[in-house]
Amino acid sequence: MPSRRSIHRAPLTRREALLFEAGIKLGGIFHQYLGTPVSAASGRSLARAIEAAVGLQPFVGSVHVRIRPARGGRAGSGRFGYRYLTAEMLDATVVLRDGSVEVEARLRHRADLRYPLMSVQRVSGPKSS
């Protein structure tokens, strides 16, 4: 039975709503931050900033972002010696919780697919919630 406190107009269970929210959060990370200037020195702080921003959103239990600047294209030199964040550099995991339902989803570049794939890693809790 759908939760009475659902923010969705359609009769979604908590589980379905969290799966939807996970996709929105990972899509937001991907589309908001690609193109951000990044270097080996700034990658960790950029990842922490993304985690802090996403962590403010509803239902987020935890966020882990890893940025690997070395996976990017050529960097310039001197003051132009930075790259911009690309899909190949980004690996993000979000865990969302609502009551006894928990969803873990991940965004990472799949070299074999040549694509930044978002996937559900784990869902726990009652199926009817």
N, C-alpha and C positions, 0 to 999 in steps of 0.2 A: 504494500500500500504506500503511495506517495506521501512524503512528509507534508504536514499542513503548513509548515513554515518555509516551504520551497519558494524561491524567488522566481521560478520559471512558471509560465502560464500553462504549459503542457504538464500533464501528470507524470513527472519524472520521479524516480526513486532517488534517495540520497546518493546511491552508488552511481546512477546514470548522470546525475547533476555534477558529481565530483569528476567523473571521466570527461565530461564536457569542459569543466573548469580547467582541468589539467591541460587539455589541448589549447585552450585560450592562453594560458600562462606560458606554455612553451612557444606557441606561435608569437606571443608578444616579445619574448626574449629574442627570438630569431629575427623578427622584422624590425624591432626597435633598435637593436644594438649593432647589427651588421653595418660595417662601414665606419665604425668608431675607430679613431686612431689608437693603435696599440703597439707596444714594444715588449721585449723580454722584461724590461724593468717595470712596465706598467700593467702587464697582463693580470697579475694577482690582484692588484687593487681594483682593476676594472671588474674582475669576477666578483669580488666582495661587494662592490657597488650594485651590481646586478642582483646579487643575492638579497641585499638589504632592501632594494626597491620591490622585488617580487614578494619578499617576505611580509610586506605591509598589506598585501591583498587578502581578501577573505578566504578562509579555509586552509591557508598555507601552514603546514606543520613544519616543513623544512625545505630549504633550497640549497643545492650544491652546484656551483658552476666552476668548470675548469676551462681555462683558455691556454692554448699552446701556440704562442706567436710564431714559433719556428716552422709550423705547418703552413704558413702563409707564403705568398709570393715574395719576390725580391723586395728588399727594403732599399730606400735611397741611401745617401750618405750624408754625413755631417748633420746639419739641423733638419735635413729631410730624411733622416735615417729611421723612419718608423714604417710600420705596415698598417693596414686597416683590417679590422676584424672580419674574417670570412667564415663560412660554414665549416670549413675543414678544421678550424681552430677550436670550435665550440663544442662543449660537452656539458649538458645541464640536466639535472635531475630534480624533480619537485615531488614532495609528498604532501597530499592534501587529506584533511580529516574533517569529518562531520559526524559527531556522535561516535558510534562504534564502527563506522565505515572509513576505510583508509585506501587511498589510491596512490601508487607511485608510477610516475611517467618520466620518460627520458627523451632528450633530443641529442642526437649525435650524428656526425657525418659517417656514412657508410661508404668506404672506399669501393667496395665491391659493387655497390649500386650507383656510385658517384652522385649521392643524394643525401641531404640532411634529413634523416628519418626520425619522426616522433613516434614513440611506441609506449604502450602500457606495459610496465614491468611487473606490477603486482596489484591485485585488488583483494582486500580482506573485509570481513564483516558480513552481516546477513544480506543475502541477495534481495530480499524484499524491502530493505531499508532504503 
